[in-house]
Amino acid sequence: MDRPGAVIHSTFATALCLGLAGVLVPSCKEGPPPLGEALVIVDTDAPVPLLASRLRIDFYSAEGAWFESRDVAAPDPKDWPVSFSVYLPEGTPSRSVTVRLRAYAEGKTRDYLGERFVSRTEERELVPRRLVVAGVDETPRSEPQPLLTIDRLVRLSLEPGTVGSARVVLRGECFGTMADLAAGTSCVATENVREPLAPFALDPDMTRPTTSEQGGFGKAEPCEGAPREGEVCVPGGVFVFGNASEYGREELSGVPERVAKVSAFYMDRFETTVARWRTLNAGLPFSREPVIRNEGPLDATSRDERDRRLCSASDSPRGREDYALTCVVWRMARSLCRAAEGDLPTEVQWEYAAQAAGRATETPYPWGHEEPSCSRVVYGRFGGGLGRAECVDAGPGPQPVDAAARADGDVSPLGIVGLGGGVSELTRDALFGFDSPCWRANGLRDPSCSAEASEAHARRGGSWSSNAATVGATSKVGTGAAESGPQVGFRCVRVGSSLAGGGPR
């Protein structure tokens, strides 16, 4: 905790003692009990520390005056449940207090400009609420980001001579449902449902629990059925979708970040190859968006990354069957995945597989934390581009999809190959910023901004012709609906046992 007066009571609980008038005491009352006390025990079912490692506690009088604010660091799973005591000083009559509890992850804050209530689709007018203690403005400079926070209001009625505990569980289903202080409502257990405040019934049992519900929200979900050849199961789970370092890039902006709850799915281990295209294309009707063919050899010396002599497809095999299929427009790519009874991945599915699935914490690259290198990732192989030729000595131009399929290569913990480099991969989602209505209207479960008729779509990851900055797990660019190129490809996903996104390569 960041202010004096807080003490650790045991290895399982952090205790904060606070007088209702804001008077701090060195420890929880060890002598005769106070005239009225509520021991507030706060647990969460969110994973710690991935989504919850701090607890913001704010106190409001019955009249709505903000009189105290604390921020508790609880990054160790053993820190939960967190507990603190609110009590009536001697000679104080009955009072009620509203406690605002916000669980969030370290660093996931925004500047505090005043009270800003934000629903999924709109932001209410700013209320310049300030915390003033004994004439001194002690307003915190920051506050938790609403979309990354569990936000709960609890009302306590303190009576002289009455002592009890209030046991509160901050449910992960409430991530992103901001408490409405003005209306006195907050999320208790159901996403986007705010329940009105009512006095919390105190339990006479003052025992602090030694177990926690953490991890129940976002617990790994298995895939349905069995994987098909070339598929990898990506178990369902939760993660922070987006990237705060990509702030302010309009439709490519990585903010606002949000908690996403991802259903289990199968993903192709490799990018879709020319060989697989031949199999899938045989079942498609005539298409107005054919794949651009290259009936000659790959020209790795080309100075134009859009040169069709760098395209991989051909009418008959020309030694490129294990290369990623390129020079294909979005609609055709999606048709090919649908021909396999699958689909293109959403941005959330792709980023979850690249950044979070199969690991305890999110990583900056699909393979982990190590910086990209020419021996690990297929990137920087374009001799015609300034700053994108650093790896041409490792082999110029496009490479086979399994070129980085090594233990020290571009391989995720689940065994998915080439999410960082190879070819930049098309996704199902339209190219809109995360602050757009298309994204804001989404809830926690499998958010998506799909729009088949969109003028542009998002693609993820770096390519053989790009630089090292593009191979991160949250890298994002856009492609017009009618655009294609030798550096753009795709892979398919499959959800459930009745769909097929794998198959022979």
C-alpha positions as CSV (number, residue, x, y, z in Angstrom):
1,M,0.0,0.0,0.0
2,D,1.2,3.5,-0.7
3,R,0.3,5.4,2.5
4,P,1.0,4.9,6.2
5,G,-1.5,3.3,8.4
6,A,-1.8,0.1,6.5
7,V,-0.5,-3.2,7.8
8,I,-0.2,-6.8,6.6
9,H,-2.4,-8.9,8.9
10,S,-1.4,-12.3,7.5
11,T,0.1,-13.9,4.4
12,F,-3.4,-14.1,3.0
13,A,-4.9,-10.6,3.7
14,T,-3.9,-7.0,3.5
15,A,-5.7,-5.1,6.2
16,L,-6.5,-1.4,6.1
17,C,-8.0,0.4,9.1
18,L,-9.8,3.6,8.5
19,G,-12.0,5.7,10.7
20,L,-15.2,6.9,9.0
21,A,-14.1,10.4,9.4
22,G,-10.8,9.6,7.6
23,V,-8.7,9.3,10.8
24,L,-5.9,6.7,10.3
25,V,-4.9,4.3,13.1
26,P,-1.7,2.3,13.1
27,S,-3.4,-1.1,13.0
28,C,-6.8,-2.8,13.2
29,K,-8.3,-2.5,16.7
30,E,-6.7,-5.2,18.9
31,G,-8.3,-4.1,22.2
32,P,-12.0,-3.6,22.9
33,P,-14.1,-3.5,19.7
34,P,-15.1,-0.2,18.3
35,L,-18.7,1.0,18.8
36,G,-19.5,0.0,15.2
37,E,-17.2,-1.8,12.7
38,A,-17.4,-3.5,9.3
39,L,-14.6,-5.7,8.2
40,V,-14.7,-5.6,4.4
41,I,-13.2,-8.7,2.8
42,V,-12.7,-8.3,-0.9
43,D,-12.0,-11.3,-3.2
44,T,-12.0,-11.7,-7.0
45,D,-12.5,-14.5,-9.5
46,A,-10.3,-12.8,-12.0
47,P,-6.8,-14.1,-12.7
48,V,-4.1,-12.5,-10.5
49,P,-1.9,-10.7,-11.5
50,L,-2.9,-10.9,-15.2
51,L,-6.1,-8.9,-14.9
52,A,-6.1,-7.9,-11.2
53,S,-3.1,-6.8,-9.2
54,R,-4.3,-3.6,-7.6
55,L,-7.4,-2.6,-5.6
56,R,-8.6,1.0,-5.6
57,I,-10.8,1.8,-2.6
58,D,-12.8,5.1,-2.5
59,F,-15.2,6.1,0.3
60,Y,-18.3,8.3,0.1
61,S,-20.6,9.7,2.8
62,A,-24.3,9.2,2.7
63,E,-24.5,12.6,1.2
64,G,-22.2,11.6,-1.6
65,A,-19.1,13.5,-0.4
66,W,-15.8,11.8,-1.3
67,F,-13.7,11.6,1.8
68,E,-11.0,9.0,1.3
69,S,-9.1,7.1,-1.4
70,R,-6.6,4.3,-1.2
71,D,-4.8,2.1,-3.7
72,V,-3.6,-1.3,-2.6
73,A,-1.0,-3.3,-4.5
74,A,-1.9,-7.0,-4.5
75,P,0.2,-8.6,-7.2
76,D,0.7,-11.9,-5.5
77,P,-2.2,-14.4,-5.7
78,K,-1.6,-14.9,-1.9
79,D,-2.6,-11.2,-1.3
80,W,-6.2,-12.1,-2.0
81,P,-8.7,-11.7,-0.3
82,V,-7.8,-8.2,0.6
83,S,-9.4,-6.9,3.8
84,F,-9.8,-3.5,5.5
85,S,-11.9,-2.2,8.4
86,V,-14.3,0.8,8.5
87,Y,-15.5,1.8,11.9
88,L,-17.3,4.4,13.9
89,P,-15.1,6.5,16.2
90,E,-16.2,6.7,19.8
91,G,-19.3,8.8,20.3
92,T,-20.4,8.8,16.7
93,P,-24.0,7.9,15.9
94,S,-25.2,5.5,13.2
95,R,-23.9,6.3,9.7
96,S,-23.7,4.8,6.3
97,V,-20.8,4.8,3.9
98,T,-20.6,3.9,0.2
99,V,-17.4,2.0,-0.7
100,R,-16.3,1.9,-4.3
101,L,-14.1,-1.1,-5.1
102,R,-12.1,-1.3,-8.3
103,A,-9.8,-4.3,-9.2
104,Y,-7.4,-3.7,-12.1
105,A,-4.0,-4.6,-13.4
106,E,-0.8,-2.7,-12.7
107,G,-0.3,0.3,-14.9
108,K,-3.8,0.1,-16.5
109,T,-4.8,3.7,-15.5
110,R,-5.8,6.9,-17.2
111,D,-5.5,10.6,-16.1
112,Y,-8.3,11.6,-13.7
113,L,-10.1,14.6,-15.0
114,G,-13.2,14.3,-12.9
115,E,-15.9,11.7,-12.6
116,R,-16.6,10.2,-16.1
117,F,-19.3,7.6,-16.4
118,V,-18.8,5.5,-19.5
119,S,-21.3,2.9,-20.8
120,R,-20.5,0.6,-23.6
121,T,-21.6,3.1,-26.2
122,E,-21.4,6.6,-24.6
123,E,-19.6,8.8,-22.2
124,R,-21.5,11.1,-19.8
125,E,-20.7,14.7,-19.2
126,L,-17.7,15.2,-16.9
127,V,-18.4,15.9,-13.2
128,P,-15.6,17.8,-11.6
129,R,-15.6,15.7,-8.4
130,R,-12.5,16.3,-6.2
131,L,-11.2,14.7,-3.0
132,V,-10.6,17.4,-0.4
133,V,-9.3,16.4,3.1
134,A,-9.0,19.1,5.8
135,G,-9.0,21.7,3.1
136,V,-6.2,20.0,1.1
137,D,-6.9,18.7,-2.4
138,E,-5.8,15.0,-2.3
139,T,-7.5,13.9,-5.5
140,P,-5.6,11.0,-7.1
141,R,-4.0,11.9,-10.4
142,S,-5.1,8.8,-12.1
143,E,-7.9,6.2,-12.1
144,P,-8.3,2.7,-13.4
145,Q,-9.3,2.3,-17.1
146,P,-13.0,1.4,-17.1
147,L,-12.8,-1.3,-19.8
148,L,-10.0,-3.1,-17.8
149,T,-11.6,-2.7,-14.3
150,I,-14.2,-4.6,-12.2
151,D,-16.1,-1.7,-10.6
152,R,-18.4,-2.4,-7.6
153,L,-20.3,-0.1,-5.1
154,V,-21.0,-1.4,-1.6
155,R,-23.1,0.4,1.0
156,L,-22.4,-0.2,4.6
157,S,-24.6,0.8,7.5
158,L,-22.6,1.2,10.7
159,E,-24.4,0.9,14.0
160,P,-22.9,1.6,17.5
161,G,-22.2,-1.8,19.1
162,T,-22.6,-3.8,15.9
163,V,-19.5,-5.6,14.5
164,G,-19.5,-7.8,11.4
165,S,-17.9,-8.5,8.1
166,A,-19.0,-7.8,4.5
167,R,-17.7,-10.4,2.0
168,V,-17.5,-9.0,-1.5
169,V,-16.4,-10.9,-4.6
170,L,-15.4,-8.8,-7.6
171,R,-16.6,-10.9,-10.6
172,G,-14.7,-10.9,-13.8
173,E,-18.0,-10.8,-15.8
174,C,-18.1,-7.1,-14.6
175,F,-15.0,-6.1,-16.4
176,G,-15.9,-3.0,-18.4
177,T,-19.2,-2.3,-16.7
178,M,-18.4,1.0,-15.0
179,A,-20.2,1.8,-11.7
180,D,-22.6,4.7,-12.0
181,L,-22.0,6.8,-8.9
182,A,-24.7,9.3,-9.7
183,A,-27.4,6.6,-10.0
184,G,-26.0,4.4,-7.2
185,T,-25.8,1.3,-9.4
186,S,-23.0,-1.1,-10.2
187,C,-22.3,-4.5,-11.7
188,V,-22.5,-7.4,-9.3
189,A,-22.3,-10.6,-11.4
190,T,-23.6,-10.0,-14.9
191,E,-21.9,-8.0,-17.7
192,N,-23.5,-4.7,-18.5
193,V,-26.2,-5.1,-15.8
194,R,-26.0,-2.6,-13.0
195,E,-27.9,-3.3,-9.7
196,P,-29.0,-0.6,-7.3
197,L,-27.3,-0.1,-4.0
198,A,-28.8,-1.6,-0.9
199,P,-27.3,-1.9,2.6
200,F,-24.9,-4.8,2.8
201,A,-25.9,-7.3,5.5
202,L,-23.0,-7.8,7.9
203,D,-22.0,-11.3,8.9
204,P,-21.1,-11.6,12.6
205,D,-18.3,-13.9,11.6
206,M,-15.1,-11.8,11.5
207,T,-12.8,-14.6,10.4
208,R,-10.6,-13.7,7.4
209,P,-10.7,-16.4,4.8
210,T,-7.4,-18.1,3.6
211,T,-8.7,-19.2,0.2
212,S,-9.6,-17.2,-2.9
213,E,-11.9,-17.6,-5.9
214,Q,-9.3,-16.0,-8.2
215,G,-8.9,-17.7,-11.6
216,G,-12.5,-18.9,-11.9
217,F,-13.2,-16.2,-14.5
218,G,-11.4,-17.0,-17.8
219,K,-10.4,-20.5,-16.7
220,A,-9.0,-22.4,-19.7
221,E,-11.8,-23.9,-21.9
222,P,-10.9,-27.0,-24.0
223,C,-11.7,-27.2,-27.7
224,E,-14.6,-29.3,-28.8
225,G,-13.9,-32.5,-30.7
226,A,-10.5,-33.4,-31.9
227,P,-8.0,-31.4,-34.1
228,R,-7.7,-32.2,-37.7
229,E,-4.5,-32.5,-39.6
230,G,-2.5,-29.3,-39.4
231,E,-4.6,-27.7,-36.6
232,V,-3.7,-26.6,-33.1
233,C,-6.2,-26.2,-30.3
234,V,-6.2,-22.7,-28.7
235,P,-7.9,-23.2,-25.4
236,G,-10.4,-20.5,-24.4
237,G,-9.3,-17.9,-21.8
238,V,-9.0,-14.2,-21.1
239,F,-6.5,-11.5,-21.9
240,V,-6.0,-7.8,-22.4
241,F,-6.8,-7.0,-26.1
242,G,-5.1,-4.0,-27.6
243,N,-1.9,-2.2,-27.2
244,A,-1.5,1.1,-25.3
245,S,1.8,1.9,-27.1
246,E,-0.2,2.1,-30.4
247,Y,-2.1,5.2,-29.1
248,G,-3.3,7.8,-31.5
249,R,-2.9,6.0,-34.9
250,E,-6.6,6.4,-35.8
251,E,-8.0,3.1,-37.2
252,L,-4.7,1.4,-36.3
253,S,-4.7,2.7,-32.7
254,G,-4.4,0.0,-30.1
255,V,-6.6,1.8,-27.5
256,P,-8.8,1.6,-25.7
257,E,-7.5,-1.7,-24.4
258,R,-10.2,-4.1,-23.2
259,V,-10.6,-7.4,-21.4
260,A,-11.6,-10.1,-23.9
261,K,-13.0,-13.5,-23.0
262,V,-12.1,-15.9,-25.9
263,S,-13.9,-19.1,-26.7
264,A,-11.7,-22.1,-27.6
265,F,-10.9,-22.6,-31.2
266,Y,-8.6,-24.4,-33.6
267,M,-6.1,-22.5,-35.6
268,D,-4.0,-23.7,-38.5
269,R,-0.4,-24.4,-37.5
270,F,0.9,-22.8,-40.7
271,E,-0.3,-20.1,-43.0
272,T,-2.4,-21.4,-45.9
273,T,-0.1,-22.8,-48.5
274,V,-0.3,-23.0,-52.3
275,A,-0.8,-26.8,-52.0
276,R,-3.8,-26.4,-49.7
277,W,-5.2,-23.7,-52.0
278,R,-5.3,-26.2,-54.8
279,T,-7.3,-28.6,-52.6
280,L,-9.7,-25.9,-51.4
281,N,-10.1,-24.1,-54.6
282,A,-11.3,-27.2,-56.4
283,G,-14.5,-27.1,-54.4
284,L,-15.3,-23.4,-55.1
285,P,-17.5,-22.1,-57.8
286,F,-16.1,-19.6,-60.3
287,S,-14.8,-16.6,-58.5
288,R,-14.6,-13.0,-59.7
289,E,-11.6,-12.5,-57.4
290,P,-9.1,-15.0,-58.7
291,V,-5.7,-15.5,-57.1
292,I,-3.0,-13.8,-59.1
293,R,-0.8,-16.4,-60.7
294,N,2.9,-16.4,-61.3
295,E,3.9,-18.9,-63.9
296,G,7.6,-18.1,-63.7
297,P,10.1,-18.5,-60.9
298,L,10.0,-16.3,-57.8
299,D,12.1,-13.2,-58.5
300,A,13.7,-12.5,-55.1
301,T,15.7,-9.8,-56.7
302,S,12.7,-7.6,-57.5
303,R,12.8,-4.1,-56.3
304,D,9.0,-3.9,-56.1
305,E,7.3,-5.8,-53.3
306,R,4.0,-5.7,-55.2
307,D,5.7,-7.4,-58.3
308,R,3.5,-10.3,-59.3
309,R,6.7,-12.3,-60.0
310,L,6.8,-12.6,-56.2
311,C,3.3,-14.1,-56.0
312,S,3.3,-17.8,-55.0
313,A,0.4,-19.4,-56.9
314,S,0.6,-21.0,-60.3
315,D,-1.6,-23.1,-62.5
316,S,0.7,-26.1,-62.1
317,P,3.2,-26.8,-59.4
318,R,6.5,-24.9,-59.7
319,G,8.3,-25.8,-56.5
320,R,6.3,-23.4,-54.3
321,E,3.7,-25.7,-52.9
322,D,4.9,-25.2,-49.3
323,Y,4.9,-21.4,-49.6
324,A,2.2,-19.3,-48.2
325,L,-0.6,-18.5,-50.7
326,T,-0.2,-14.8,-51.5
327,C,-1.7,-12.2,-54.0
328,V,-5.2,-13.1,-52.9
329,V,-7.9,-10.6,-52.0
330,W,-9.8,-10.7,-48.7
331,R,-13.1,-12.1,-50.1
332,M,-11.3,-15.0,-51.8
333,A,-9.3,-15.8,-48.7
334,R,-12.4,-15.9,-46.6
335,S,-14.1,-18.1,-49.3
336,L,-11.3,-20.6,-49.1
337,C,-11.5,-20.8,-45.3
338,R,-15.3,-21.3,-45.6
339,A,-14.7,-24.0,-48.2
340,A,-12.9,-25.8,-45.3
341,E,-16.0,-25.1,-43.1
342,G,-13.9,-22.6,-41.1
343,D,-13.3,-18.8,-41.3
344,L,-10.6,-16.2,-41.1
345,P,-9.6,-15.4,-37.5
346,T,-11.0,-12.3,-35.8
347,E,-8.5,-9.8,-34.5
348,V,-9.2,-11.1,-31.0
349,Q,-8.5,-14.7,-31.9
350,W,-5.3,-13.8,-33.8
351,E,-3.9,-11.6,-31.0
352,Y,-4.9,-14.0,-28.3
353,A,-3.0,-16.8,-30.1
354,A,0.0,-14.6,-30.7
355,Q,0.2,-12.9,-27.3
356,A,-1.5,-14.8,-24.5
357,A,-2.6,-18.4,-25.2
358,G,-0.5,-21.1,-23.6
359,R,1.4,-18.7,-21.3
360,A,1.0,-17.3,-17.8
361,T,1.5,-13.7,-18.9
362,E,1.2,-11.8,-22.1
363,T,4.3,-11.5,-24.2
364,P,5.4,-8.9,-26.8
365,Y,6.2,-11.4,-29.5
366,P,4.4,-14.7,-30.5
367,W,7.4,-16.7,-29.3
368,G,8.0,-14.9,-26.0
369,H,10.1,-12.0,-24.8
370,E,13.3,-12.3,-26.9
371,E,13.9,-9.6,-29.5
372,P,13.4,-10.8,-33.2
373,S,16.5,-12.0,-35.1
374,C,17.1,-13.0,-38.7
375,S,17.6,-16.6,-37.5
376,R,14.3,-16.7,-35.7
377,V,11.8,-14.8,-37.8
378,V,11.2,-14.5,-41.6
379,Y,11.4,-10.7,-42.0
380,G,13.7,-8.1,-43.5
381,R,14.2,-10.2,-46.7
382,F,13.3,-7.5,-49.2
383,G,16.4,-6.1,-50.9
384,G,14.5,-3.3,-52.6
385,G,13.3,-1.5,-49.4
386,L,15.3,0.9,-47.3
387,G,15.6,-0.5,-43.8
388,R,13.9,-3.8,-44.7
389,A,16.9,-5.7,-46.0
390,E,18.7,-6.6,-42.7
391,C,18.0,-10.3,-43.1
392,V,18.5,-10.9,-46.9
393,D,21.6,-12.9,-46.2
394,A,19.4,-15.4,-44.5
395,G,17.6,-15.9,-47.8
396,P,15.9,-13.1,-49.8
397,G,12.3,-13.0,-50.7
398,P,9.4,-15.2,-49.5
399,Q,10.2,-18.4,-47.7
400,P,8.4,-21.8,-47.1
401,V,5.8,-21.6,-44.2
402,D,7.9,-24.0,-42.1
403,A,11.1,-22.0,-42.4
404,A,10.9,-20.8,-38.8
405,A,9.4,-24.1,-37.4
406,R,12.2,-24.7,-34.9
407,A,12.4,-24.6,-31.1
408,D,14.2,-21.3,-31.3
409,G,12.1,-20.0,-34.2
410,D,8.9,-18.1,-34.7
411,V,6.7,-20.6,-32.8
412,S,4.1,-19.8,-30.2
413,P,4.0,-21.9,-26.9
414,L,1.1,-23.9,-28.5
415,G,3.2,-24.7,-31.6
416,I,1.7,-22.2,-34.1
417,V,4.3,-21.2,-36.6
418,G,4.9,-17.8,-38.3
419,L,2.6,-15.5,-36.5
420,G,5.4,-12.9,-36.3
421,G,6.8,-13.1,-39.8
422,G,6.4,-15.0,-43.1
423,V,3.4,-13.2,-44.5
424,S,1.1,-10.6,-42.9
425,E,-2.2,-12.3,-42.2
426,L,-5.7,-11.2,-43.1
427,T,-8.4,-11.3,-40.4
428,R,-12.1,-11.3,-40.5
429,D,-12.6,-7.8,-39.0
430,A,-13.2,-4.5,-40.7
431,L,-10.5,-1.9,-40.3
432,F,-11.9,0.3,-37.5
433,G,-10.3,1.9,-34.5
434,F,-11.0,0.3,-31.1
435,D,-12.8,3.4,-30.0
436,S,-15.3,3.1,-32.9
437,P,-19.0,2.2,-32.4
438,C,-18.3,-1.1,-34.1
439,W,-15.9,-2.1,-31.3
440,R,-17.5,-0.2,-28.4
441,A,-20.8,-2.1,-28.8
442,N,-19.1,-5.4,-28.1
443,G,-19.2,-7.2,-24.8
444,L,-16.5,-9.4,-23.1
445,R,-17.2,-12.7,-25.0
446,D,-15.4,-12.9,-28.4
447,P,-15.6,-9.2,-29.4
448,S,-15.4,-8.6,-33.1
449,C,-15.9,-5.9,-35.7
450,S,-16.8,-8.1,-38.7
451,A,-18.2,-6.5,-41.8
452,E,-17.9,-8.4,-45.1
453,A,-18.7,-5.3,-47.2
454,S,-16.1,-3.1,-45.5
455,E,-13.7,-1.1,-47.7
456,A,-10.7,-2.3,-45.7
457,H,-9.9,-5.1,-43.3
458,A,-7.3,-5.6,-40.6
459,R,-4.3,-7.8,-41.0
460,R,-1.9,-8.9,-38.3
461,G,1.8,-9.7,-38.0
462,G,4.9,-9.0,-40.1
463,S,6.0,-10.4,-43.4
464,W,9.2,-11.4,-45.3
465,S,9.3,-7.8,-46.7
466,S,8.7,-5.8,-43.5
467,N,11.0,-4.7,-40.7
468,A,11.4,-5.9,-37.1
469,A,8.9,-3.4,-35.8
470,T,6.0,-5.3,-37.4
471,V,6.6,-8.8,-36.0
472,G,5.1,-8.1,-32.5
473,A,2.1,-9.9,-31.2
474,T,-0.1,-6.8,-31.5
475,S,1.2,-5.5,-34.9
476,K,-1.6,-4.3,-37.1
477,V,-2.0,-2.8,-40.6
478,G,-4.9,-2.5,-43.0
479,T,-5.7,-3.8,-46.5
480,G,-8.3,-2.6,-49.0
481,A,-11.0,-5.1,-49.9
482,A,-9.7,-5.2,-53.5
483,E,-6.0,-5.2,-52.6
484,S,-3.6,-8.1,-52.6
485,G,0.2,-8.5,-52.7
486,P,3.1,-10.9,-52.3
487,Q,3.5,-10.1,-48.6
488,V,-0.1,-10.8,-47.6
489,G,-1.6,-14.2,-46.8
490,F,-3.8,-15.8,-44.3
491,R,-4.6,-18.8,-42.1
492,C,-7.9,-20.3,-41.0
493,V,-9.6,-21.0,-37.7
494,R,-12.3,-23.4,-36.7
495,V,-14.8,-23.3,-33.8
496,G,-16.5,-26.4,-32.6
497,S,-16.5,-30.0,-33.7
498,S,-18.9,-29.4,-36.7
499,L,-16.5,-27.1,-38.6
500,A,-13.3,-27.9,-40.3
501,G,-10.5,-25.3,-40.7
502,G,-7.6,-27.7,-40.9
503,G,-6.9,-30.4,-43.4
504,P,-3.9,-31.4,-45.5
505,R,-1.4,-28.7,-46.5
